[in-house]
Amino acid sequence: IEICAPPGIPVGYVTQTWHPCLPKFTIQNENKKDVLRIIGPYFMCKFCGNIEFKIKSLDGKNVLGKISKQFTKIMREIFTHYSAFGIQFPADIDVKMKAVILGMCFLL
């Protein structure tokens, strides 16, 4: 996806990296240079618990934050399209990358 702010001016991109078992994404800046990685869990169907996507450095060694789909209630999860998400990232990250991470949350 392309994240624009204001409309028509790209601030970053999110691309999916193919993997047979894991949801993997790469966050890129406005010049399409890789900045961060996001790696999801092996199993996305998890009842009674949060599903976390870790925001990592490019080398994959440092966890910088996470996007988590927060579990609400079992009946709400089954019978509605309601979802609650939480985002954690470092305060010193570039504001454009914060916008791209927020856009990634909408993608999930």
N, C-alpha and C positions, 0 to 999 in steps of 0.2 A: 504494500500500500504506500501511497505517497501522502505525507502529512504537510499541509500548507497552512501558513499563518503570516499575513492575511491571505485570503483566498487567492490562489494563482501563484503564490510565491512559496516554493517548497523549502521546508526547514529540515526534512529528513525522510528516510524511507525505512520500511520494514520488509525484509525478504525472508521467505521460508527456505531453510536448508533441508534437503531431503534426507530422511533417516528412516529405516524400516520400523523402528519401535518408539522413538522419541520425537515429540514435537520440538523442533529447533528453529529459531529465528535469529536473524542478524539485524541489528540496528545500524543504519548508515546515516552519515551527515548529509548536508545538502549537495555535496560533491560526489555522493555515492561511495564514500570511503567508509569501511567497516569501523565501528566505534565500540559496540557492545554485542554480547550474545545473550539470548534468552533460551533457556532449556526447561522444558516441561517434564512432567512425571511419565513413567512408563504406562500407567493405567490412569486414564482420565475419568473413569467411572468410579467414584468413591463416595460411598454413603457415610454420613455421620462424621465428616471431616473436611477440612479445607484442602483445596487443590492448589499447589504452589508452583509457579514458574519462576525459576531463579534467574536474576539478572547478573551476568558474569562479565569479567574482563575478556578481552579478545583471546587470551591464552587459555581461558577456562579455569584458572586456578583460584581467582579471587571472586567471592560472591559479594556483589555491591548492593544488592537489594532483591526485592521479589514482587511479583504480582500474584495475589492469591484470590481464588474464587472461594468466597466464604460460604460455608454450609449454613442454610437457614433452618428449615424444618422439612422433614421427610415428605409430608403431603404437599407442601409448596414446591419442592423440588420435582416431584412426580407430575403434578397436575397443572403447573403454570410455567411460563417462560421467564419468571422473575429470577434475577441473579444479583448478587452483591459482590463487588470486587474491592480489594484493598491494594494500594501501591505503596511500596517503601523504596526509596532511593536516597543516595547521599545528597546532602544540602548543597554541596559545592559543585555539583554537576551543572553543565551548561543548560540554560533555560530552554534552548531549542531541543536538547536531548530529553528534557523533562516532557516537552510537548509530544515528542515522538513516542516516549514510553506510555504516555496517556493514550495516544492513538493506538498503540499496541494493545492496550487494555480493551478498547472497543473492538479490535479485531478478534480477540479471544471471545 
